[in-house]
Amino acid sequence: MFESDDWSFERIYGFEKSLPRTILTYVSYVLSIGWIRLLFHWYPRLHLYATHRKCTLGCATKILVIDDYRGEYKSYFVRDVQKISTQDISAKSLSATLGAVDPGLVEKIKNRKLNIDLENGTRCEAHEYKAFWCKKRCYVWDTTENAFSRLVGLDNGTMCSDLHLGCNNGLSKEEQLLRRIVYGNNDIVVPLHSIGVLLLLEVLNPFYIFQVFTLAVWFAEGYLYYTIAIVLMSLFGITTSIIQTRKNQRNLRGTVASSERVRVLRDTGVFENICSKELVPGDIMELPKHQTVLVCDAVLLTGQCVLNESMLTGESVPVTKTSLPLRHVPYDVKECAHHTLYSGTAIIQTKFHGDRPVLARVIRTGFLTNRGALIAAILYPPPADFKFDKDSYKFIGILAFIAICGVIYTVATKVSRGIVGGDVAIKALDIITIVVPPALPAAMTVGKLYAQARLKRAQIYCINNRVINVSGSINCVCFDKTGTLTEDGLDMWGVVPCANGEFDDAKTDIPELKDHPLFEGMLVCHSLTLIDGELCGDPLDAKMFESTRWILQESDCSHVNKHDTVTATVVRPPEGANLTEDTISEMSIVQQYQFSSSLQRMSAITRALGSDHFRVYTKGSPEMIIGLSKPATVPRDISLVLERYTKQGYRVIAMGRRATISDNSAEVTKLPRDAVERDLEFLGLVILENRVKRPTTPVIEELREADIRVLMITGDNIQTAVSVARECGILSTEEQVVDIVVASRGQKERPEIFFNVQSRSPRLSAQNQIFATPTIEDVECGTADRNYRFALTGQTWQTLREHYPDLLERICIRSAVFARMSSDQKQQLVVELMRLGYYVAMCGDGANDCGALRAAHAGISLSEAESR
């Protein structure tokens, strides 16, 4: 057994062919006039049981995969075990999977070993191996572990230094073909069934088979008009279902199908143009300078790259990727996300000094890519409506029981009156067709199609129509805050500078601070870039930088080190600005550590004009920057000042710096992030306004009036989240907020949790009483009218899961606000709510919401890119 996703597990069993069983099975087909074969079509695993016998996985010719979804729903897949070998290959045999292949090249790789990388860490070379494919994933038999393990790319267990150019150049043609045999073509193939196949699959549905039986009975009784009406309704349902399925398959296939010419670096050091379908993990490719969609996942080796990742995240904000540092540490997908280019994202521009090419190492292709995993999730969605299916079967079962009782009663009464046997049989069967509605499948199909049409008119695209069935049962809706409940854009309110461990007065006119280090941090600590002369990047960064009234420009010179050369970005004051002797006239951004939601911060290494010293500016959540700063530089009243602004709903960002890290430019780029972001001098706070969207409050009110529970899950500060929750109606004025906090008592001891019951009023006043209670029972018994809701952070959530699982259920039921939540924690919360019996809908707009969107019964993604 191995984990398939965060909420499902797969178990696999081996089977081998049994000749006696196979013969008996085919005899049963004849004797049953094909009914047993039809049963096996509905339940393929029964056909496997009938024709094969269980054996060890090492000897298996067929595999039974049981996908256990949260221990509540099981899906079964029967797959063939295939042998892949280089000993007897030919151009003809490879053409079936790889397309046209050069016969001369095939002869060169005969009897050569294949390199295989597995998820369990095994790396081996073999002339032959066994594998099977399930849900677009390849599982290879590991002879060392005697188990199947998933095939992976170069993202698993590979050292960063091995990915760099210094280790080796590109792949030879022979090595590339060998890897294509293992990984297949770099293609995301969406199956496109013919009309005939779709018709057959639809007609052989058990409901329609029952309908054929029903029509036969009605024809025998002469119910011609009703029979014709049902036939027409069924034909309409089947036709529209086939048309919609075919249309969805073609649209999805057209969305992901792509084939381009790319330049790859060979082992000889020469570049060659090849088809993108021939790319394999390990290839080194040259990135074009403008407007190209990436066709694989790759790691940036040289230069910088500005991307539009809206296809994956829904956020059409340019993202800057930097080259992978040359360090002897394992490559980690999350840690190296800002050096990784993802399939399906669009290159806006690449940067490199001079005419040298921007290079990237391919690490994943096809369905191994992030885009491939997304398409696989669409093709094999989690069974969100499995409870609906179970209830449907129960409903049919009850009707069948009633029908059987009716048949027995009809037969008994008709026979007692001496009615002819044929008439008795017809009337008895007629009872079955009356009790079990034959028009049910057609009605359900038409209902789904009508619902999809209504959604489409409302500009809502449904990628999984099975979710429609369960959407009517939704009783819990989780919302992200920023960009979902509040506006995407932020407005600059002002800053609260800090000097010598004391806060100064708040400033709303930012240029007044031109001689303060906080002003310098606002100039350089961002991820903005120039595209066709226009400032592009994160809206928060844009607002912060624009408030300084300085200008961002690309420098004519470059920052050079041994392994890379990147054009530096500089900031300068506007023309005619009055500068004092102490005012910096120009600053260059030498190195950037992009924002990480898990780290809650970003940093920039800079150098001022005329200075030999490099400085670091770091901005992020106040909690994180305070923890990284020297205690002597942090004001004592930081908590009160933070509370003053966050309780009013402001977005608060903290800034810190290290005045000097190095005088050597070559050393600067080699410093690991944790060595740079420490011992900071706390500079102050940046305050931004984040207004609630107009439709937010009416929608929340409508949901609460419908007795649907509403929660907020955000990565923002908890006080800001509570303030916005009050403003939009997630927390009513009558509800008290209980803030759950964690107090650490050492590494070995279990952390202690406290419950702080806050005032009902969202404003700070002398009457606001906050008292701490050590147990949840005190809260449940002591809170007036028991009208309270919990608010907690991601850190508290993690502590509860690890050390207080017995309290988790009680807290989830009464919670309203979850703040500082990471992407994984959002997904964990959604899964926990579903485990408690809620039908959960998740509404979000960012990349950090993707896991929760997919885990929920219904995921609603507000994509800015789709709306344009």
N, C-alpha and C positions, 0 to 999 in steps of 0.2 A: 504494500500500500504506500502511496506517496501523495503529497499535497499537490492538487491541481491549481487551486486558487486559494485566496484567504478564507473562502467559505465553502469549499468543496474538496473532496478527497476522491482519489481514484484507486480502485483495486483491480488487479489484473489476474486472469487465470489462463493457463495454457490448455489447449486441446489438440488432439491429433485424430486423423481420419480413421473411422472404423468401417470396414467393408460390410460386415453383416448388418450393422445398423443402417447403413446407407441403402442397402437392398430392401430392407423392411420398410424404410421410409418411402421409397418410390412405389412399393406395392400398396401402401396405405393411400398414396395419392390417387391411384386408380380406383381402389375400392370405395373411397369417399367422394368420387367424382370431382376431385380438386378442392374439396372444402378444407382438408388438412393443409394443403399447400397455401390456401388463402390465410389460414390461421398462422402459418409460419411467416407469411408476408407481414402480418401485423406484429408478430413477436419473433424477430429473427433469432433471438437467443434460444427459443424452443427448437428451431431448426438445427442449431449448433448442438444442442443436447441430444437430438435425435440421430444425428449422423456422425458425431465425434465422441470421443471419450477423453476424460480429463487426464492430463499428463503434466510433467514438470515443464517449467517455462523454457528450459534449454532445449527440449525436444519438440516444442509446440509448432504446429503449422498454422494454427489460428489462435487468436487472442480474444478473450471476452473482457471488455473494459466496463467496470461498473462505476459510474460517476455518482457519488453520494453528495447531494446538495444539502448541506447543513444538517445531515442526519434525518431529513424529512422527505426527500424525494430522490429516487434513483433513476438514472438514465443508463441504458445498456447499449454498447457498441460492439459489433463483431468485426474483427479486422484480420486480414491475412498477414502472415509473417513472410517477409521477402528476404532473399539473399542478394547482396550486392558484392560483386567481385571484379577484380581487374585481370583475372586469369584467362577468362574466355570471352572478353568483351569484343564488340565489333562496332563499327560506325552505324550499322543498321539497328543494333540493339539499343544504342545510346540515343538514336534519333527519336525514339518513342517518348523519352522523357526530356531530353535536352534540345531537340531539334537537330538541324543539320550540323554535323561535326566533321572536321577534316580527317579523312581516313589515315593519312600519314601520321597525324598527331596521335591518333588512337593506337597505332602500332608502337609508338615510342613509349606509351605509358603501360603497355601490357606487362603484367606481373610486377608492377610497382606497388608499393604500399600506400594505403590511404591514411591520412591523418584525421583522427576523430577526437573531438572535444566533447565531454559529457558534463551534465549538470552536477553530478556527484564528485567532480574534480578529477576524474580519470582522463588521462591523455594517452592515447595509444596509437600505434601504427599496425595496420593489418592488411593482408591481401584480400580478405573476405570478412564480411560481418552480416549479422541478421538485424532486421529492423521492421517496425510497423508504424503506421501513421494513424493518428486519432485526433480529431478536431484541429487539423492542419499542423500538428506537432509530430516530430519524428522521435521515436524511442528506439534506442540501439541496445542490443544485448551486450552487456559488459561481462566479458569472460573472467575478469579478475574478481568481480563482486558477485557473479552468478545472478544478475538481476538486470532488468531493463532500466535505462536511464535516459533522460531527455537530451537530445542533441542541442548544443548551444554554439554560439559564435565565439568571437575573441573577447567578449565582455565578461567572461567568467574565469577568474583565476589568472589572467594575463597581467604581467608587470607593465607599468607605464613605460619603463625604459625599453621593453621589448617592442612596443608599438612605434617607437621613434625611428627616424631615418638612420640614426647612428648604429642601430642593430643590424638592419639589412635593408636592401632596396626592395623594389617590387617583386612580384612573382613572375616566374617564367611561364610560357604558354602551357608547358606540360603540367606544372604544378597547379595552374589555374584550372585546367580540365579535370585533374584529380579531385580538386576541391568542389568542382561543379557536380561530380558524381556523388559526393557526400551531401552537399547542401542543395543541389538542384539549381535551376535557373533563378536569377534574381527577379522573381515575378510573383505578384500576388494574384493568383488565379481564382476568380469567383465563378462557381459553376453556373452555366447557363443551360437549363433544361429545355428540350424541344417541347412544342405544344403537345405532341403525342404523349410524351413521358408525363408531363404535368396533368394531362387529362386522365391518364391511367392511374396515377397516384391519387387523384381526387376522387375518381369513380370507385376505387377499391377501398375507400374509407368505410369503416364499419357502419356508419350511419346511412350512407348511400346504398350499401348492400342490403340493409334492412328496408330501405325505401323500395328497392326492386321487389323484395318479397311482398311489401305492402301493396304495390301497384298490381302485382299478379293476383292478389286476393280480391282487390277492388274490381279488376277486369272480370274476374269470375262471377262477381255479384252484379255486374252491370252498372257500377258507379262511374259512368263514363265522364260526365262533366267535372266531377271532383278530381278524378284521376288525371284528366287533361290539365286542370289547373295546377295540380301538384307537379306534374311533369314540366310544365312551363316555368314554374317557380324554381324547380331544381335546375333546369337548364340555364336559367338566368343566374342562379347562384354559382353554379360550376363555371360558367363562362366568365363572369366578372371576377371570380377568384383566380382563374387561370391568367386572365389579362393582367390583374394587379400583381400577381406573383412574378409573371414574366417581366413586367415593367420594372418592378423593384430590382430584380436580378440584373436587368440591362443597365439600369441607372447606377447600381453599385459597381458593376463591372466597368462601366464607362468612367466612373469616378477614380478607380484605382489603377486602371490599365494605363501604362506608360512605358514607352521604349524610346531611349535617346542614345545619341553617340556621346561617349565619354572618353577622356584621355587618361590612360593608365601608365604608370611608370614600370617598365620591365626590369628584370634583374640585371640587364646589360646597361641600365642607366638611360635608355632611350624611351621616349614617350610613344604610345601607340593608340590609335583611335579604335575603340571596340563598341559593340552594342551593350547597353546598360544591363541587358539580361545576362550577360556573361560575367558580371562582377561577382566576386566571391570574398568571404572574409579573408583579410590579409592583403588584398589589393591596395595599392597606393594610387589615388586618382587626383587629377588637377581640377580645382574648382574654378568655374568660369567667373568672370568679374561681375556680371549682372544677370538678373531675372532668369533664374533657372530653378526648377523644382528638383530637389534631391530624390534619388531613387534607392537609397540605402541608408543605414545608420553608419556614421563614420566619426572618427576622432580627428579633430583639427591638429595638424602637426606644425604648420608654419602660418604666420600671418594672423589676421583677424577676419571674421565673417559676420555680417549683419543679416539676420534672418527674420522672416515673418512666419511665426509658428502657429498662426491662427487655425490651420487645419487640425492641429492636435489639441490646442488649448482653447480655441474660440476667442482669444485675445489678439486683435490685430495691432499689437505694439511691437515695433522692431526690437529684436533681442540680439545683443552682441556676444559672439563666441570668441574666446581667446585660445591660443595654442596650448596644447597639453604640456605641463611642466615636465622636464626630464628628471624624473625621480624614480628610485628603485622601490616602488610601493605598488601593491596590487591595484589594478584599475577597478574603480567602483562606480557604478552607473549614477548613483545619487551624488556622490562627492564630486564626480567629474562632469556633472550635467552641463556646466558652462563651457566645457571643451568638446561637447558631443553634439553632432549634427544629426537630426532625425529625418527619416524618410518622410516625404510628403511636404516638408517645409520648403519655403521659397527663399532662395538667396537674393537678397536685395543688392548687396555689394560686398566685395572682398577687398581687403587692404593688405598691401605688402610694399615694402620700399623697393623702388626700381622696377625692373621687369621680371623679377623672380616670381615663379608660380606659387600660388597658395595650394598646399597639399593636405590631403586627409587620408587616413588609413580606414578602410572598410572593416567594420567589426561585426555587422549583422546584415543579412539579406533576406528577401522574401518575407515569409510569415514570422521570421525571428525578429524583425524590426518592430518598433513601437507601432508603426502604422499597420503592419501585418497583424499584430496582436489585436488592434482595434477592429480590423475587418473580421478576424476570427471570432471576436466577441459578438459581432453583429450576426455572423453566420450561425453561431452556436450560443445564443443568449441564455443567461441563467433562467430557469423555469419560474419566472415571477408569478405565474398564474397557476402553479401546481395545486394550490388549495382550491381554486376554482374548478380545476379538473376533477379533484377528489369529490367536491360537492356535486359536480355534474354526474359523476358515476353513482354517487349515493342516490341522487334524484332518479336516475334511470333505473337503479336497483329497486327503489320503492315502487316505481311505476310497473316494473316487471313483476314484482310480487303481487301487486293488485291485479295485473293482467292474468297471472296464473290462477289466482283465486276466481277471477271472472270466467276463465276458461273451464275450470272444474265445475263451477256452478252452472254454466251454460250447457256443458255436456250432460250433466246429471239431469237437468230439467228437460232438455230436448229428448234425451233417450227415454225418460219416463213417460213422455207423451207420444212415443213411437214414431218420431220423425226420422226420415231416411238418413243413413250414416253420412252421405256426401253433404247434405244440407247442414247436419250437425257440425261437421268439420269446418265448413265455410264460415258458419256463424261463430264458432269458437275462435278461429283465426281472426275473424273480424274484430273480436273483442280486443285482441292484442294490438291491432292497428289503431284502434280507437284510443286505448289507454296510453300507449307509447306514441307520441306525436311524430309522424314521419317527416313533417315539414321542419322539424327542429334544426337540422344542419343547414338547410337553405336559409332559414330565418336568422341563424347566428352569423352566417357568412355575410348576408345582406346587412345585418346590423353593424358588423365590423367595418365593412366598406363604407357605409354611411357615416360612421363615426370618424373614419380616416378623412373622408371628404370634408366634414365639418372642421376638423383640425387643420386641414390644408387651407381652407378659406380663411382661417384665423392665423395663417402663416406659421403653423406648427407642423414640423416634419416628424413623422412617426417612423422610427427605424425598427421597431418590434411591435407588431400589431397584437401580439398576445398580451401586452401590458394593458390594452384597452379593457379586457375582461375584468382585470383586477382594480382598475382605476376608480371604479365606483365604490370600492370598499375602503379607499384611503381614509385613515382616521388620524394620521400624524404627518405633518409637513415640516421638513427641516429647511431652513434658509441660510445661505451664506449672507454675509452683510455687505461688504464692499463690492459695489458693482451690481448687486442683486437687489437688496433693500435700499441701498443708498446710490447716489449718482456715481458714475465712473470718474468724473472729473473732480478735482479738489481745488479749493480756493485757499490761497495763502492768507492766514490771519496775522501771524507775526512770529517773533522768536523771544525766548527768555534766555539771555546770555548769562554765562557763569564765569567768574574770575576769582582765583584764590579760594575756592571752595565756598563762595557766596553767590547767590543769584542777584543779578541787577534787575532793574525795572524792565518790564516787557516792552519790546519795540515792534511797532507795526510798519515803520518805514525802514526797510532792510538796508538800503545804502548808507544809513547813518552809522552802521556797524563796520564800515569798510576797513577799520584798523583792528578789528577783533578777530581772533582765530576761528570763531564760529562762522564768520562771514567767508573766510577762506575755505572752510569745509563745505559750505553751501555751493561754492564755485566749482569744486572738483570732485566731490563725493557723489557721483551719479553715474548712470549708464547711458547718457545721452550721446547721440551721434548725429552727424550731418549727412543727409541724403538729398542730393541735388540742391544743396544750399539751404535745406529746411531742417530745423531742429526736430528730431524724432526720438522717442523713447517713452519710458514710463511717465504717466501723467503727473505723479507725485514729484518725480525728479524734475520734470519740465516746469512745474509751478514754482518749485523751490529755486531753480536756477534763474528763471525769468524775473523773479522778485529782486535779484541782485543787479539787474540791468547790465550785466557784462555780456560779452560776446564769445561764443564758442567757434573755434577755427581749427582747421587742420594745419599742422606745422609743416614748414618746408624741409626742416631737418628731420632726423630720425633717431630713435633710441636703439643703440646697437649692442648686441651681446653675442656670445659665441655661437649660439644655436638659432637665433631668430632675429629678425629685423622688422620692427613694426613702426609705422608712422605715428608719432606722438600727437595727441590732441592738446591744444592749448586754449586757455581762456585769457581774454584781454579786456580792459575797461573800454567803454565806448569812447569814440573820438570826442575830444573837448572836455573830458572828465578832469576835475581838479584833484590831482594826486599830491599827497604830502611826501616828505622824505621817507617816512616809515611805511607808506603804502606800497604793496607789491604791484608791479606794473604788468606782470605776466606770470602765469603758472602753467606748467605742462603736466599732463596726466601720463605717467610712465607705465603703470601697471594697475589692473583692476581685478578685484575679487568680487564677482557678481553676487547679487542678492540671493540668499538661500533661505527658503521658508523654514527649514529645519534649524538653521543657525540664527535666523531672525536678524541678519545684518548684511552689509556690504562694505567694502573698503576700497580705497584708491591710494596708490603710492605716487607722490607728486614731487616736483622740484620747482622752486621759484627761480625766476630769471636772475642770474648773477650769483646763485648759491650752488655750493657743491654738495649740500646735504639733501638727502631724500627724507620726506615726511610721509606719515600715514594718517589718513583721515578715515574714520569709521562711523557709519550711521546705522541705526537700527532701532529695535524696540528699547524703551528706556530700561527695562529690567536687564536686558542683555548688555547694554553699554555700561550700566552701573556696575555690573559684575566684572567687566573687563577693565574698569578704570581703577586708578589708585584711590584708595579710600579717602586720602587727604584732600583730593580734588573734587569730591562729591559733596554737594551741600547737605547739611543736616536736615533741612526741611524739604528734601526732594519728594518725599511721599505726599506731603500736604500740597505742594505745588502741582504735582502730577494729578492728584485727586481733584484739585480745583478745575483743571481743564478737561480731564477725561469725563467727569460727571456732567459736564455741559455738552458732551458728545463730540468734542474735538479729537482729531487724529493727532497724536503726539509722537514725534520722532526725536531721539536723542543723538547727540554728536560727540565724538571724542577724537583725540589725535595723539600720535607719538611724534614729538618734535624732531627726533633724529633716529634713524634706524641703521643707516649705512652711508658711506661716502663712495662706495664702489658700485657702479651701475651693473656690473656682471653679477655681483652677489645679490642684488636686489631681486632680480627675477627668479633666483633659485630658492628664495626664502619660502618655506611652507606657510600656509595661511595662519596656522595657530601660533607661529613664531612672530608673525606681524601684528596680529590682533590681540595685543596684551599690553599691560602697563600703560593704559591710556590716560590722558589728561581730559577730564570731563569738561566739555565746552559749553553745554547748554541744551535747550530744547527748541525744536521747530514745531510750531502749532499750525495745523491746517484744518479747514472746515470741510466736512463731508455731509452734504445735505441728503435727507431722505427723499426718495423719488415720490412724485405726486400719487401714483397709483398704489403705493405700498400700504398706507394706512387703511384705505377702503378694502383692499384685498385681505389684509389680516383680520379686519373686523368681520368680513363675510365668512372667513374660515372659522373664526371663533364662534360666530352665531350658529354655524352648522355643527358645532360641538366637535370640531377637528382640532386636535392639539397642534400648537405651533411652537417650534424651537428655533433658536438662532445658533449656528455653528460658524465661528469666525476665527481668523488668525489675529484679530486686533486685541487691544487692551481690554481687560474685563470691565473696567468702569465705563469706558466708551461704549462697549457692547451693551451694558445694562442701560445706559442713557438712551441709546438708539432704540432698544427694546421697549423702553417706556414711551418714547416718542411715537413709535409706529403701532403700539397696541399689543405687542407680544406679552408685555407685562402691564396689567391694568393698575390703576391707581389704588385699588383695594388690596392688591397682592404685595406681601412683604418679600424681600429678597434675602435669601440666606446664602452668604458667600462661604464656600468650603475652601479652607486653606490647609496646607501641609506644613508641618514643623518637623524637620529632620532631627533625629536623636543619635546620629552617628551612623557609620556605614553598615554595621552589623545589626543594629536594632531596627525594629519596624518603625517607620515614620508615624508621627501622631497627626491626627486630623482634628480640626476645630471648625465649628459652625458659627459664623458671625451673622447674627440677625440684624439687618439694616432697617433703617426707617423706611416708611412707605413713600415719603416725599423724595423726589429726585433731586431736590435742591439742598445745598449745604446750609445748615442753620444751627443755632445753638440747641434747638430741640432734637436734633438728630442723635438718637441714642444708639450706640453699637455695643452689644455685649457678646462675649464669647461663651459658647457652651461646648463641652467636650464630647457629647454624644448626640446621635440622631434622635434618640428617644426624648431628650430634653426639648429639641426643636418641635417634634411632633406633638408633645403634650403642652408645651409652654407658649406656642405661637397662637395669637388670638384667632379664633374661628378656624384654625388650621388652614388659613388662606395664605400659603407661602409657596415660593418657587426657589429652587436651588440655582446658583450660578457658580461655575467652577472653571478652572483653566485646564489646559492640556497636561500640565505637570501633575495636577491633582487627579485628573482622569487616569493617568498612567499609574499613579500610586494606588488608587482604588482597585484597578485591575490586578495589580501585582500583590497587594497586601490586604485589601479589604473586599474580596469578591462577594462576601456575604451582604455587604451594604450596597453593592453596585445596582442591583435591581430596584431597591427602594429609592435610591437617589435618581436613577434614570426616569422613574415614573413621575417624580415631582420636579424635574429640572426644566429650565426654560432657556438658559444662556450658557453656551460653552465657548470660552475665549482662548486665544493662543493655542488653537488646535492645529496640529499638523495634518497633512493629507491622509496619512495612515490612521491617525486618531479619529478623523471624521468618518472614515470608512468603518472603523471599529464601532463607533457609536451607532451608526445606521444598522449594522448587523446585530448589535445588542438590542436595539429597539424592536427589530424584526423577531428576534428570539423571544422577546417578551409578549409577542402576539400582535404588535401593531402592524398595520398596513402602511408602509412608509413611502412618502414621496420626498425626493431631495431636489432642491432648486439651487443651482449655482452657475457661475460664469467663468471660473478660472481653471487652470491646469490642476491646482491643488484640490479641486472638487471632483475630479474624474473618478477616483476610486469609490467615493460615496455615491456618485450618480449611477454608477454601474451596479453597486450593491443593492440599492433601494428597489422596492417593487416598481416604482415609476421614477425615472430620472429626467429632470427638466433642465436642459442646458440653455442658458440665455447667451447665445453666441453673437458677439458684435460682428464677427466676420460674415455669418450667415445672413444677418439683417441688412447688409450693404448691397 
